[in-house]
Amino acid sequence: MHEILASINPLYSFAGLAVGLLVGLTGVGGGSLMTPVLVLLFGIHPAVAVGTDLLYAGLTKIGGSVVHARNRSVDWRIVGLLASGSVPASLVVIGLLAHFGRASATFSALITVVLGFALILTAAVLFLHRWLLADLAVRLEGFNGRNSTVLTVSLGVILGVLVSISSVGAGAIGGAALVLLFPKLPTSKVVGSDIAHAVPLTLVAGAGYWWLGAIDWPLLASLLIGSLPGVAIGSHFSARMPNKILRPVLAATLMLVGAKLAL
């Protein structure tokens, strides 16, 4: 522990602070912001960036899920359905990544490309959130309970694959999909259930990367030191910021970064 604390990098902590502020201000998931910063700005190996960010996400979301649980804003049935698809999918992905080898070019290329497309998809959700939900909600209106159950588990599988490869997807993408599948679910429960589901998924996937030897513990500690106060500060000022301007700018940035990584 002493060695980890002695290796704290102020630059990483500052990056964590900046990302935490944006997460608090916009509600966009940290994976969409942190992993590209680590890969493109600091030159961290894609596998190490994803693995470290997964554990970072899991640890930071525990507190949020506890708060939502106390406020009874978590639908545990939905969380269970999502996890029944996402956790096994995550284990399969980790097994495949172990087969290719952490240091292989195929491994790095796969992470980079999936990360790029996940960022583009996240940006599209941010851009088209209202129109997309309105259109698809009409298409899904006639689905019965059994269909929604199957779709929720299937959504979990998709999120398990996306998050385990790129650390992106559990936030904006998962939340938007839950609104579609459960239009009568209160917004607070959509957010709470999304966060609660992200905890087991990111911790299982993060543990898998730990097993693969792709966790940078000093980096993780540096990010947490900066991001935890950053999220708190950003959340405090979120109501005073022009989100109608900030979110589109952030979405455009994610689109450009995603295109750079994917193409």
C-alpha positions as CSV (number, residue, x, y, z in Angstrom):
1,M,0.0,0.0,0.0
2,H,2.9,2.4,0.9
3,E,4.5,1.7,-2.5
4,I,1.2,2.5,-4.3
5,L,0.7,5.8,-2.4
6,A,4.3,6.8,-3.0
7,S,3.7,6.2,-6.8
8,I,0.8,8.6,-7.0
9,N,1.1,10.7,-10.2
10,P,-0.4,14.2,-9.9
11,L,-1.1,14.3,-13.6
12,Y,-3.3,11.3,-13.4
13,S,-5.0,12.8,-10.3
14,F,-5.7,16.0,-12.3
15,A,-7.1,13.9,-15.2
16,G,-9.3,12.1,-12.6
17,L,-10.5,15.5,-11.2
18,A,-11.3,16.8,-14.7
19,V,-13.2,13.6,-15.7
20,G,-15.0,13.6,-12.3
21,L,-16.2,17.1,-12.8
22,L,-17.6,16.3,-16.2
23,V,-19.3,13.1,-14.9
24,G,-20.9,15.2,-12.1
25,L,-21.9,18.0,-14.4
26,T,-23.3,15.9,-17.3
27,G,-24.1,12.4,-15.8
28,V,-22.1,10.8,-18.6
29,G,-20.4,7.6,-17.5
30,G,-16.7,7.9,-16.5
31,G,-15.6,5.1,-18.8
32,S,-16.6,7.1,-21.9
33,L,-14.2,9.8,-20.7
34,M,-11.5,8.2,-18.7
35,T,-10.4,5.3,-20.9
36,P,-9.9,7.5,-24.1
37,V,-7.9,10.0,-21.9
38,L,-5.6,7.2,-20.6
39,V,-5.1,5.7,-24.1
40,L,-4.7,8.8,-26.2
41,L,-3.4,11.4,-23.8
42,F,-1.1,9.3,-21.6
43,G,-0.3,6.4,-23.9
44,I,-1.5,3.8,-21.5
45,H,-1.7,0.3,-23.0
46,P,-5.4,-0.3,-24.0
47,A,-5.8,-3.4,-21.9
48,V,-4.3,-1.7,-18.8
49,A,-6.5,1.4,-19.4
50,V,-9.7,-0.6,-19.7
51,G,-8.9,-3.0,-16.7
52,T,-7.9,-0.1,-14.4
53,D,-10.9,1.9,-15.4
54,L,-13.3,-1.0,-14.8
55,L,-12.1,-1.3,-11.2
56,Y,-12.2,2.4,-10.9
57,A,-15.8,2.5,-12.1
58,G,-16.9,-0.4,-9.8
59,L,-15.4,1.2,-6.7
60,T,-16.8,4.7,-7.4
61,K,-20.3,3.3,-8.2
62,I,-20.6,1.3,-5.0
63,G,-21.4,4.4,-3.0
64,G,-23.9,5.6,-5.5
65,S,-25.7,2.3,-5.6
66,V,-25.9,2.2,-1.8
67,V,-27.5,5.7,-1.8
68,H,-30.0,4.7,-4.4
69,A,-30.8,1.4,-2.5
70,R,-31.5,3.4,0.7
71,N,-33.7,5.7,-1.3
72,R,-35.5,2.7,-2.8
73,S,-34.7,3.8,-6.3
74,V,-33.3,0.5,-7.5
75,D,-35.5,-2.2,-9.2
76,W,-33.6,-5.3,-8.1
77,R,-35.6,-7.5,-10.5
78,I,-34.2,-5.5,-13.5
79,V,-30.7,-5.5,-12.0
80,G,-30.9,-9.3,-11.6
81,L,-32.1,-9.7,-15.2
82,L,-29.3,-7.5,-16.6
83,A,-26.7,-9.2,-14.4
84,S,-27.9,-12.7,-15.5
85,G,-26.8,-11.7,-19.0
86,S,-23.9,-9.3,-18.4
87,V,-21.9,-11.3,-15.9
88,P,-21.7,-14.5,-17.9
89,A,-21.0,-12.5,-21.1
90,S,-18.2,-10.7,-19.2
91,L,-16.6,-14.0,-18.1
92,V,-16.7,-15.3,-21.7
93,V,-15.0,-12.1,-23.0
94,I,-12.3,-12.4,-20.3
95,G,-11.8,-16.1,-21.3
96,L,-11.4,-15.1,-24.9
97,L,-9.0,-12.2,-24.1
98,A,-6.9,-14.7,-22.0
99,H,-6.8,-17.0,-25.0
100,F,-5.4,-14.3,-27.2
101,G,-3.0,-13.0,-24.6
102,R,-2.9,-9.6,-22.9
103,A,0.2,-8.4,-24.9
104,S,-1.0,-9.5,-28.3
105,A,-1.6,-7.1,-31.1
106,T,-5.1,-8.7,-31.7
107,F,-6.0,-8.0,-28.1
108,S,-5.0,-4.3,-28.3
109,A,-6.6,-3.8,-31.7
110,L,-9.9,-5.4,-30.6
111,I,-10.1,-3.1,-27.5
112,T,-9.3,0.0,-29.5
113,V,-11.8,-0.6,-32.2
114,V,-14.6,-1.6,-29.8
115,L,-13.8,1.4,-27.6
116,G,-14.1,3.6,-30.7
117,F,-17.5,2.3,-31.8
118,A,-18.8,2.3,-28.1
119,L,-17.9,6.0,-27.9
120,I,-19.6,6.7,-31.2
121,L,-22.7,4.9,-30.0
122,T,-22.6,6.8,-26.7
123,A,-22.3,10.1,-28.6
124,A,-25.3,9.2,-30.8
125,V,-27.4,8.4,-27.7
126,L,-26.5,11.8,-26.2
127,F,-27.2,13.6,-29.5
128,L,-30.5,11.8,-30.4
129,H,-31.7,10.9,-26.9
130,R,-35.2,12.4,-27.1
131,W,-36.0,11.6,-30.7
132,L,-34.5,8.1,-30.5
133,L,-36.5,7.2,-27.4
134,A,-39.7,8.7,-28.7
135,D,-39.5,6.7,-32.0
136,L,-38.4,3.4,-30.5
137,A,-40.9,3.6,-27.6
138,V,-43.7,3.5,-30.1
139,R,-42.2,0.4,-31.7
140,L,-41.8,-1.4,-28.4
141,E,-45.2,-0.4,-27.0
142,G,-46.9,-3.7,-27.8
143,F,-44.2,-5.9,-26.2
144,N,-45.5,-8.0,-23.3
145,G,-43.7,-8.9,-20.0
146,R,-42.1,-12.0,-21.3
147,N,-40.6,-10.1,-24.3
148,S,-39.3,-7.4,-22.0
149,T,-37.6,-10.0,-19.8
150,V,-35.9,-11.6,-22.8
151,L,-34.8,-8.2,-24.1
152,T,-33.5,-7.1,-20.7
153,V,-31.3,-10.2,-20.4
154,S,-30.2,-9.7,-24.0
155,L,-29.4,-6.1,-23.1
156,G,-27.3,-7.4,-20.3
157,V,-25.4,-9.6,-22.7
158,I,-24.6,-6.7,-25.0
159,L,-23.6,-4.5,-22.1
160,G,-21.4,-7.3,-20.7
161,V,-19.5,-7.6,-24.0
162,L,-19.2,-3.8,-24.5
163,V,-18.1,-3.0,-21.0
164,S,-15.7,-5.9,-20.7
165,I,-13.9,-5.0,-23.9
166,S,-14.0,-1.2,-23.7
167,S,-15.3,-0.2,-20.2
168,V,-17.9,1.9,-22.0
169,G,-21.6,1.3,-22.3
170,A,-23.1,0.8,-18.8
171,G,-24.0,4.5,-18.4
172,A,-25.6,6.4,-21.3
173,I,-26.3,3.3,-23.5
174,G,-27.7,1.1,-20.7
175,G,-29.8,3.9,-19.2
176,A,-31.3,4.8,-22.6
177,A,-32.1,1.1,-23.3
178,L,-33.8,0.8,-19.9
179,V,-36.1,3.8,-20.6
180,L,-37.1,2.0,-23.8
181,L,-37.8,-1.3,-22.2
182,F,-39.5,0.1,-19.1
183,P,-41.2,3.4,-20.1
184,K,-43.3,3.5,-17.0
185,L,-40.3,3.1,-14.7
186,P,-39.5,6.4,-12.8
187,T,-36.4,8.1,-13.9
188,S,-34.9,7.7,-10.4
189,K,-35.2,4.0,-10.7
190,V,-33.8,3.9,-14.2
191,V,-30.7,5.7,-12.9
192,G,-30.5,3.7,-9.7
193,S,-30.9,0.3,-11.4
194,D,-28.4,1.2,-14.1
195,I,-25.8,2.2,-11.4
196,A,-26.6,-0.9,-9.3
197,H,-26.1,-3.2,-12.2
198,A,-22.8,-1.5,-13.2
199,V,-21.3,-2.5,-9.9
200,P,-21.2,-6.3,-10.3
201,L,-20.5,-6.0,-14.0
202,T,-17.5,-3.7,-13.7
203,L,-16.1,-5.5,-10.6
204,V,-16.3,-8.9,-12.3
205,A,-14.8,-7.6,-15.5
206,G,-12.1,-5.7,-13.5
207,A,-11.3,-8.8,-11.5
208,G,-10.8,-10.6,-14.8
209,Y,-8.3,-8.0,-16.0
210,W,-6.6,-8.3,-12.6
211,W,-6.3,-12.0,-13.3
212,L,-4.9,-11.1,-16.8
213,G,-2.3,-8.8,-15.1
214,A,-3.7,-5.7,-16.7
215,I,-4.3,-3.5,-13.6
216,D,-2.1,-0.5,-12.8
217,W,-2.7,0.0,-9.0
218,P,-0.8,3.4,-8.7
219,L,-2.8,4.7,-11.7
220,L,-6.0,3.5,-10.0
221,A,-5.1,5.2,-6.8
222,S,-4.1,8.4,-8.6
223,L,-7.4,8.5,-10.5
224,L,-9.5,8.0,-7.4
225,I,-7.8,10.8,-5.5
226,G,-8.8,13.2,-8.2
227,S,-12.1,11.9,-9.4
228,L,-14.0,11.4,-6.1
229,P,-13.9,15.1,-5.2
230,G,-14.4,16.0,-8.9
231,V,-17.7,14.1,-9.0
232,A,-18.8,15.7,-5.8
233,I,-18.0,19.2,-7.0
234,G,-19.5,18.6,-10.5
235,S,-22.7,17.2,-9.0
236,H,-23.0,20.3,-6.7
237,F,-22.8,22.7,-9.7
238,S,-24.7,20.6,-12.2
239,A,-28.0,22.5,-11.7
240,R,-26.3,25.8,-12.5
241,M,-24.6,24.7,-15.8
242,P,-26.2,25.0,-19.3
243,N,-26.5,21.3,-19.9
244,K,-28.2,21.9,-23.2
245,I,-24.9,23.2,-24.4
246,L,-22.5,21.1,-22.4
247,R,-23.9,17.7,-23.4
248,P,-23.9,18.3,-27.2
249,V,-20.3,19.6,-26.9
250,L,-19.3,16.5,-25.0
251,A,-21.1,14.2,-27.4
252,A,-19.3,15.8,-30.4
253,T,-16.0,15.3,-28.6
254,L,-16.8,11.6,-27.9
255,M,-17.8,11.2,-31.6
256,L,-14.5,12.6,-32.8
257,V,-12.5,10.5,-30.3
258,G,-14.5,7.4,-31.2
259,A,-13.9,7.9,-34.9
260,K,-10.1,8.3,-34.3
261,L,-10.0,5.1,-32.3
262,A,-12.3,3.0,-34.6
263,L,-11.0,4.0,-38.0
